[in-house]
Amino acid sequence: MSFFPSWPLARGPVVPPEERLPWGTTGVLGIQHLVAMSGSTILGPLLMGFDPNLAILFSGIGTLIFFLLVGGRVPSYLGSSFSFIAVVIAVTGYAGSGPNPNIGPALGGIIACGALYAAIGVLVMFTGSNWIERLMPPAVTGAVGAAIGLNLAPVAVKGIQGAGPHVVVALTTLIATALIAVYAPLAIRRISILAGIACGYVAYLLIGNVMGLLPPISFAELASAPWIGVPTFHSPSFEAGAMLLIAPVAFILVAENLGHIKAIGAMTGRNLDPYIGRGFLGDGIATMVSGAGGGTGVTTYVENMGVMAVTRVYSTLIFVVAALAAIALGFSPKFGALLRTIPGPVLGGLAVIVFGLIAAAMIRLWVDNRVDFSDPRNLLTVGVALVLGSGDFTVNLGGFSIAGIGTATIAAIGLYQLLGIGRRDPVRVAHGIAEGGGERPLH
């Protein structure tokens, strides 16, 4: 079998990964996937003070890396991972608005996370993925994911607090996004975050620029920015404490990607298990490349899986088109300047939804996988992880500091294994999707 498929023209209503549609249709569907992922990929870096232009650029580069590593046989798009938000804010002390002035240590930590993720991928390529499913069953991955969402709750609340007009814009954004996600036509629901940003943006323009009750949005930078140009890259700095705090996010990315690949295999009727290790390796390398240039860590996106489920087009070539389009946007300073005009109250309203969905999506993960909470092993694992994560329990070891997300991750994995000594009950494999994605899927 050749490394890449030959991608002949599809002849049926369902287009498998190794086939393609006519090039014109492939291009249109690729742009559709770009739009589907862009809301979350843009929001993630904005909440961390990263450059969204770079995030879009490296999402495209990362998707191409993933495509190459899996031989073009696993249809996926890599976008900004929300799993990094809490640890990046903890490392940098980001205030919540404007560019993050202390991005270097966070980038070093993201590279460390990508390296650990890639190493796990290599190990899986040689040993299989069963040990991961035993180490991180739904009870554990759900506990860690929920702890991340709860750890971020103070950040979200801070983003919506302020004077009356500030709160009005934030709540307008929040409510509009929720209504769109529930009641809008399916095509609009797929881009509910983008639509929510638009509603909040309009509300801020009316209250700020028209009524003068908030500082007006300035469009001076947008007007002067060129359409095409090289983005400003950022260099990482490697600090042990930051690397130790951010690297464990790799275990969340592993759980996400494992669930995504298994779900895509079920959707396409293909056995994609042989590509799990290569998928981890591709995602890990993509995260390292992104961190090296100033971008966020990346992960597979559930939004794009939703588009595939609706269209029943799984051709991997559409993700090459989406990736190339994202790279092109990354080289548009005009696009980046537009994103930087999004007001703080709008981001605050979105943060409440996104961070809440990170935690809520884990409840769905437990329900979908029938996690038995009458079993004290599961109950204690989840309970301890939630308290450590939401309370931001920090452990200082010499010059190292492990904050709430790290301690929750270690406690969930360690306690679950400790309480399983001598037990023979089967471990259910996680087939559900954590998250983002999508929130919201855990991106």
C-alpha positions in Angstrom: 0.0 0.0 0.0 1.3 3.4 -0.9 2.0 6.0 1.8 -0.8 8.3 0.4 -4.1 7.3 -1.1 -4.6 8.0 -4.8 -7.9 9.9 -4.2 -10.0 8.8 -7.2 -13.2 10.7 -7.9 -16.0 9.5 -5.6 -19.0 7.8 -7.2 -21.4 7.5 -4.2 -23.2 9.9 -1.8 -20.6 9.1 0.9 -17.1 10.3 0.2 -14.5 8.2 2.1 -11.1 9.6 3.2 -9.3 8.1 0.3 -11.5 9.5 -2.4 -12.3 13.1 -3.5 -14.9 15.3 -5.1 -14.3 17.5 -8.2 -11.7 20.1 -7.4 -14.1 23.0 -7.4 -16.4 21.3 -4.8 -13.3 20.3 -2.8 -12.3 23.9 -2.6 -15.7 25.1 -1.4 -15.9 22.4 1.3 -12.4 23.3 2.4 -13.4 26.9 3.0 -16.5 25.6 4.9 -14.2 23.7 7.2 -12.0 26.8 7.7 -15.1 28.8 8.8 -16.3 26.0 11.1 -13.1 25.9 13.1 -12.2 29.6 12.9 -14.4 30.8 15.8 -12.8 28.6 18.4 -9.3 28.9 16.9 -9.6 32.7 17.0 -11.2 32.9 20.5 -8.6 30.6 22.2 -5.5 32.9 21.6 -7.5 36.0 22.3 -8.4 34.6 25.8 -4.6 34.0 26.4 -3.4 37.3 24.9 -1.8 35.5 22.0 -1.8 36.8 18.4 -4.8 35.2 16.6 -3.1 35.7 13.3 -0.3 33.4 14.3 -2.8 30.9 15.7 -4.6 30.8 12.4 -1.3 30.4 10.5 0.0 27.6 12.7 -3.4 25.8 12.7 -2.9 25.5 8.9 0.7 24.4 9.2 -0.2 22.0 12.0 -3.0 20.5 9.9 -0.6 19.8 7.1 1.9 18.2 9.5 -0.9 16.0 10.8 -1.9 15.2 7.2 1.6 14.1 6.3 2.1 12.0 9.5 -1.1 10.0 9.0 -0.5 9.5 5.3 -3.6 11.5 4.4 -5.9 8.8 5.8 -7.4 10.5 8.9 -9.6 13.5 8.1 -9.0 16.1 10.8 -8.3 19.8 11.3 -5.9 21.0 14.1 -7.0 24.3 15.8 -6.2 26.2 19.0 -6.6 24.0 22.1 -8.6 25.4 25.0 -6.8 23.0 27.3 -3.9 25.4 27.5 -5.8 28.5 28.6 -5.7 27.9 32.4 -2.0 27.0 32.5 -0.9 29.8 30.2 -2.8 32.3 32.3 -1.2 30.8 35.4 2.3 31.0 34.0 2.1 34.5 32.5 -0.3 36.2 34.9 -2.2 37.5 32.0 -4.7 40.3 32.9 -7.3 39.3 30.4 -7.1 42.0 27.7 -4.6 43.1 25.0 -1.4 41.3 24.0 0.2 39.0 26.6 3.5 40.7 27.6 5.0 37.5 29.2 4.4 35.1 26.4 7.9 33.5 26.3 7.7 31.1 29.2 4.3 29.9 28.0 5.7 29.1 24.6 8.5 27.1 26.2 5.9 25.2 28.1 3.8 24.6 25.0 6.9 23.2 23.3 7.5 20.9 26.3 3.9 19.7 26.1 4.3 19.0 22.4 7.5 17.0 23.0 5.8 14.9 25.7 2.8 14.4 23.4 5.0 13.4 20.5 7.0 11.0 22.7 3.7 9.3 23.7 2.8 9.0 20.0 6.1 7.2 19.3 5.5 4.9 22.2 1.9 4.1 21.0 3.3 3.4 17.5 5.3 0.6 19.0 3.0 -0.7 21.8 -0.5 0.2 20.7 -3.1 2.4 22.5 -4.6 -0.1 25.0 -2.4 1.1 27.9 -3.6 4.7 27.4 -7.2 3.6 27.6 -6.4 1.8 30.8 -4.4 4.7 32.3 -7.0 7.4 31.3 -10.5 5.9 31.2 -13.5 8.3 31.0 -13.7 8.8 34.7 -10.1 10.2 34.7 -10.2 12.2 31.5 -13.6 13.7 32.4 -12.3 14.7 35.9 -9.3 16.5 34.5 -11.3 18.2 31.8 -13.9 19.4 34.2 -11.2 20.6 36.6 -9.8 22.7 33.7 -13.2 24.4 33.1 -13.8 25.1 36.8 -10.2 26.4 37.2 -11.0 29.0 34.6 -14.3 30.2 36.2 -12.7 33.2 38.0 -11.2 34.3 34.7 -14.6 34.2 33.0 -16.3 36.0 35.8 -13.7 38.7 35.9 -14.2 39.2 32.1 -17.9 40.1 32.5 -17.7 42.2 35.6 -17.6 46.0 35.3 -19.9 49.0 34.9 -23.5 48.5 33.7 -22.8 49.0 29.9 -19.9 46.6 30.1 -22.1 43.9 31.7 -24.9 44.6 29.1 -22.5 43.9 26.2 -21.1 40.8 27.9 -24.5 39.3 28.6 -25.8 40.2 25.2 -22.9 38.3 23.7 -23.5 35.3 26.0 -27.2 35.1 25.4 -26.9 35.7 21.6 -24.4 32.9 21.4 -26.5 30.5 23.4 -29.7 31.3 21.4 -27.8 30.9 18.1 -26.3 27.6 19.2 -29.8 26.2 20.1 -32.2 27.8 17.6 -30.4 28.8 14.5 -30.3 26.7 11.3 -27.7 24.0 11.4 -25.2 25.8 9.1 -25.3 28.9 11.5 -25.1 26.7 14.6 -21.8 25.4 13.3 -20.3 28.9 13.6 -22.2 30.0 16.7 -19.0 31.5 18.3 -18.4 33.7 15.2 -22.1 34.7 15.2 -21.9 35.5 18.9 -18.9 37.7 18.4 -20.7 39.6 15.6 -23.8 40.2 17.9 -21.6 41.4 20.8 -19.5 43.5 18.5 -22.6 45.3 17.1 -23.9 45.8 20.7 -20.6 47.4 21.7 -20.6 49.7 18.7 -24.1 50.9 19.6 -23.3 51.4 23.3 -19.7 52.6 22.9 -19.2 54.3 19.6 -22.7 55.6 19.1 -24.0 56.3 22.7 -20.6 57.0 24.2 -21.2 54.8 27.3 -18.1 52.7 26.8 -14.6 53.6 25.3 -15.2 53.5 21.5 -13.6 50.9 19.3 -10.7 52.4 17.4 -10.2 51.3 13.8 -7.0 53.2 13.2 -4.8 50.1 13.2 -7.2 48.3 11.0 -7.2 51.1 8.5 -3.4 51.3 8.3 -2.7 47.6 8.3 -1.6 46.1 5.0 -3.6 43.3 3.4 -0.5 41.1 3.0 2.5 41.0 5.2 4.7 38.7 7.4 3.3 38.3 11.0 5.3 39.1 14.1 6.7 35.9 15.5 7.6 35.4 19.1 10.5 33.4 20.6 10.0 30.9 23.5 12.0 30.9 26.7 12.4 27.7 28.6 11.7 28.0 32.4 11.5 24.8 34.4 8.4 25.9 36.4 6.4 26.8 33.3 7.4 23.7 31.4 6.4 21.5 34.4 3.0 23.2 34.7 2.1 23.1 31.0 3.6 19.8 29.9 0.8 17.6 31.6 -1.7 19.1 29.2 -0.4 16.5 26.8 -2.5 13.9 28.6 -5.6 15.9 27.9 -4.6 16.2 24.2 -4.0 12.4 24.1 -7.5 11.8 25.4 -9.0 14.2 23.0 -7.2 12.9 19.9 -7.9 9.3 20.9 -11.6 9.9 21.2 -11.6 11.9 17.9 -9.8 9.3 15.9 -12.0 6.5 17.2 -15.1 8.6 16.4 -13.9 9.3 12.9 -13.2 5.6 12.4 -16.8 4.9 13.4 -18.2 7.6 11.1 -16.2 6.5 8.1 -16.4 2.7 8.7 -12.6 2.5 8.7 -10.3 1.0 11.3 -8.1 4.0 12.1 -6.5 2.4 15.2 -3.2 1.9 13.4 -3.0 5.7 12.9 -3.5 6.6 16.6 0.2 6.8 17.4 1.0 8.6 14.2 -1.9 11.0 14.9 -0.4 11.8 18.4 3.0 12.3 16.9 1.6 14.7 14.2 -0.3 16.7 16.8 2.7 16.8 19.1 5.0 18.0 16.4 2.4 20.6 15.3 2.2 21.9 18.8 6.0 22.2 19.1 6.2 24.1 15.8 3.3 26.4 16.8 4.9 27.1 20.2 8.3 27.8 18.6 6.8 30.7 16.5 4.4 32.2 19.0 1.2 30.2 18.4 -1.0 28.2 20.7 -1.0 24.4 21.3 -3.2 22.6 18.8 -5.7 19.7 18.8 -8.1 18.0 16.6 -11.4 19.8 16.2 -14.9 18.4 16.8 -16.5 21.3 14.8 -15.0 19.8 11.7 -16.2 16.4 12.6 -19.7 17.8 12.8 -19.4 19.2 9.3 -18.3 15.8 8.1 -21.2 14.1 9.8 -23.6 16.5 8.1 -22.1 16.4 4.6 -20.9 12.8 4.7 -17.8 14.0 2.9 -14.7 12.6 4.6 -12.1 13.2 1.9 -8.8 14.3 3.5 -8.0 16.6 0.6 -10.6 19.1 1.8 -8.5 19.7 5.0 -5.4 20.5 2.8 -7.5 23.2 1.2 -8.7 24.5 4.6 -5.1 24.5 5.9 -3.7 26.4 2.9 -6.5 29.0 3.3 -5.7 29.4 7.0 -2.0 29.9 6.2 -3.0 32.6 3.7 -5.1 34.4 6.3 -2.1 34.2 8.7 -0.2 36.4 6.3 -2.8 39.1 6.3 -2.1 41.9 8.9 -5.4 43.4 8.0 -7.2 40.2 9.2 -5.2 40.3 12.5 -6.0 43.9 13.1 -9.7 43.2 12.7 -9.5 40.5 15.3 -7.7 42.8 17.7 -10.7 45.2 17.6 -12.9 42.7 19.4 -13.8 44.4 22.7 -13.1 42.9 26.1 -16.8 42.5 27.2 -17.5 40.5 24.1 -14.6 38.1 25.0 -15.8 38.0 28.6 -19.3 36.9 27.6 -17.8 34.2 25.3 -15.4 33.0 28.1 -18.4 32.2 30.4 -19.9 30.0 27.7 -16.7 28.4 26.6 -15.2 27.7 30.0 -18.6 26.4 31.3 -18.9 24.1 28.3 -15.4 22.6 29.0 -16.7 21.4 32.3 -20.2 20.5 31.1 -18.9 18.5 28.2 -17.2 16.2 30.7 -20.5 15.4 32.2 -21.7 14.3 28.8 -18.5 12.2 28.5 -19.4 10.4 31.7 -23.0 9.8 30.6 -22.0 8.6 27.1 -19.6 6.1 28.6 -21.9 5.1 31.5 -19.3 5.9 34.2 -20.6 4.2 37.4 -20.6 6.8 40.1 -21.8 4.2 42.6 -18.3 2.9 42.4 -16.2 4.7 45.1 -13.1 4.5 42.8 -14.8 6.7 40.2 -16.5 9.0 42.8 -13.3 9.7 44.8 -11.2 10.2 41.6 -13.6 12.8 40.2 -14.3 14.5 43.5 -10.6 15.0 44.5 -9.6 16.2 41.0 -12.5 18.7 40.9 -11.6 20.3 44.3 -7.9 20.5 43.5 -8.5 22.0 40.1 -11.3 24.5 41.0 -9.5 25.5 44.2 -6.2 25.9 42.2 -4.3 23.8 44.7 -0.6 24.6 44.2 2.4 22.5 45.3 5.9 24.1 45.5 8.8 21.7 45.2 12.1 23.7 45.5 12.1 26.0 42.5 9.1 24.2 40.8 5.5 25.0 41.2 2.6 22.8 40.2 -0.7 24.6 40.0 -4.3 23.4 40.1 -4.5 21.8 36.6 -1.3 19.9 37.2 -2.2 18.7 40.7 -5.7 17.7 39.5 -4.2 15.7 36.6 -1.7 13.9 38.8 -4.3 13.2 41.4 -6.9 11.9 38.9 -4.4 9.5 37.2 -2.6 8.5 40.3 -5.7 8.0 42.6 -7.6 6.0 40.0 -4.7 3.6 39.5 -4.1 3.3 43.3 -7.7 2.5 44.0 -7.6 -0.1 41.3 -4.9 -2.3 42.8 -6.2 -5.8 43.3 -9.5 -5.1 41.4 -10.5 -7.1 38.4 -13.4 -5.0 37.1 -13.1 -4.1 33.4 -12.2 -0.6 32.3 -14.5 0.9 29.8 -12.7 2.4 26.8 -13.4 6.1 26.1 -15.2 6.3 22.8 -16.8 9.7 23.5 -15.4 13.1 22.5 -14.0 15.3 25.2 -14.7 18.9 24.8 -13.9 21.5 22.1 -13.8 21.2 20.3 -16.8 22.4 20.4 -16.6 23.3 22.4 -18.0 23.2 24.0 -15.5 20.5 22.9 -12.4 20.5 24.9 -10.0 22.3 22.5 
